[in-house]
Amino acid sequence: MKGRYQSRNLWSGVLFGLGAIAFFDEVVFHQLLRWHHFYDLATTDIGLISDGLFHAFSWFATIGGLFMFADLRRRKALHWTRWWGGFLTGAGAFQLYDGLIQHKVMRIHQIRYVENVIYYDIAWNVSAVLILLAGVYLLRKSRKQNESRAGEV
Amino acid sequence: MDHMHVHGGAFSFWPQLVLAMPFVLLIAGYGLCLYISARNGRAWPVWRTLFWVTGCLFALVAVAGPLAVEAHHNFYVHMMTHLFLGMIGPLLMVLASPVTLLLRALPLTEARRVSGILKWRIVHVLTDPFVASFMNMGALWVLYTTPLYNGMHESNVLHVLIHAHVFIAGFVFTASMITKDPMPNRPSFLYRSVALVLALASHGILSKYLYANPPAGVPATQAEAGGMLMFYGGDLVDAIIVFLLLREWYHAARPRSYETLYPVTE
């Protein structure tokens, strides 16, 4: 029966992953460390719009991903490997978009206002790629699990 | 008096009275409907009444009294009153299901007339989530990025009109997303969700824009504090609206039959 909810498992994970990493970004880098700035005078207009859209969507996605998770639980259709694959893929993809496009191209703000921000950028984006790859790996694995399970029946 | 602009006289008494009266009447009207409905032997959850009264009080302190007067001079306080009047007050009042209570209290023919009005095409258009978002957010963009913000402080009539609009647009917006009141042809969850995310985004963008581009006459420190209050305060209220909208989906999408709960196939 899990086979029927493959895409809902994937999307629940992706949405919650995207929302969770954005929430983490807000709490840790904006509020606790105070590395990120609320507004940077170098911000482009498109950066402001992109930031606003992603912020709003991530807020919605966090809550939506959790409700979809609860829905999968009550249907007894939760496929953990696939859900985590989606989670890491969503988190990694957003982190990479934030690190490359929003920070560097649109210049909404920098990771930290220091001399060698490039080291921070490298650490940020490499970690994003690793998270993304781990997510893709789990998604491929979950597909195989699902195929073998389908074969059993 | 931190504002640079010249006031057209102090913030007078009558705009406060004009804006406060409707909310006093709304509390009284809700109480009256409650009385009639209870006399007919129909129960009504206490928390709805509490939400209604609290919502009206949030709106009241935003339009009359010391906070409203201070908001006239200080952008940060102004933003706080707008959060009360345009977001928190309307949210609480929508959760109080006023139309349902009104329909219960009215005699049958009158109740039919009210539900007839709800089916009017104009009501349908104005409560469309995208139209409601536009009326709500569009007005805020106009208010803060044009000389209208200063005009509001010069003219009492403008002050009253703008504040009335902020409340009504906030109420209709919230209702278009999550009301439990009767609403013919309610749009799908996806449709409402897309409108909500876009409205939320527009709210966040305006907050950050105001942080960097204060309305004329507003000192930079107040604009920064006000922009951040708008951003995070808006996030908080919007999270509640998102939660309630999605909870409605969660209930609507529940597995209905034994077969869907324990499917035999696969």
Interface residues (C-beta under 8 A of the other chain):
Chain A: M1 G3 R4 F38 Y39 L41 L48 I49 D51 G52 L53 H55 A56 F57 W59 F60 I63 G64 F67 A70 D71 R74 R75 A150 V153
Chain B: S193 L196 V197 L198 L200 A201 S202 H203 G204 I205 K208 Y209 Y211 A212 G227 M228 F231 D235 D238 A239 V242 F243 L246 R247 W249 Y250 A253 R254 P255 T260 L261 P263 T265 E266
